[in-house]
Amino acid sequence: MMDMHCHVDLYPDHDVVLKNIETSGFYVLSVTTVPSAYGGTKKLTENLSNCRTALGLHPQLAHMRSHELPLFDSLCRETRYIGEIGLDGSKGYADHIEVQKVVFEHILAKCSEYTDKVLTIHSLNAVDAVLDLLNIYPNAGTPILHWFLATKKQVEKAIARGCYFSVGPAMLHSNRAKKVISWLPKDRVLLETDGPFAKVKGQIQYPSDVEAVIDYLAEFWEMTISDVNAKLRANLKLLVS
């Protein structure tokens, strides 16, 4: 199975999360929040064959770290995985949305120089703006909308754009998020934790905790656990092929 959005470098105890990745055997995408963290994060997981490191510049940090865009550009060829990137229009960050757009657009333009990028994207309170930029840069890569909270119309626009959606355990504790999950086509669903930030009942989530989502999907989709696992594996295979 998989965790397609995990901040491995930001867990309070690296040994615990690395052991969880190793013992679970799950395919883990280790996202970064700034380009300068990429090298250290990659080194952290270099002995794990089931973990890949993504190159990111988080929208909440864009106004402070836009000067790292040249570093992003120089590292971009080293990985096909890009994230965490995107826009954040929530309180405390909306004031910096124009800088965020400059950074996000720069990243999409750079990724358009390649043919194989996979993007894990933050879109909190900025869904339309994210989708608009993805439409302007259709060759930037395959988008995964992480922890996607949107209207049904926005979900339909994202599906039409070819987006995937990563769903985590913490989303199962939100009626709004569960409504969004109900609108997602089975062949576009992936799993995530957003650990260590996303918590369930105060507990940090580790890659193995995505099993809670599998249980939920089995009930909602009226499928066996085995069939849900097979479906999700097929989705991942299609994404990375």
PyMOL commands that set and color helices and strands:
alter all, ss='L'
color gray80, all
select helices_A, chain A and resi 8-10+14-24+35-44+59-78+94-111+127-136+152-161+169-173+175-183+186-188+207-221+225-240
alter helices_A, ss='H'
color red, helices_A
select strands_A, chain A and resi 2-6+27-30+51-53+81-86+118-122+142-146+164-167+189-191+199-200+203-204
alter strands_A, ss='S'
color yellow, strands_A
deselect
rebuild
show_as cartoon
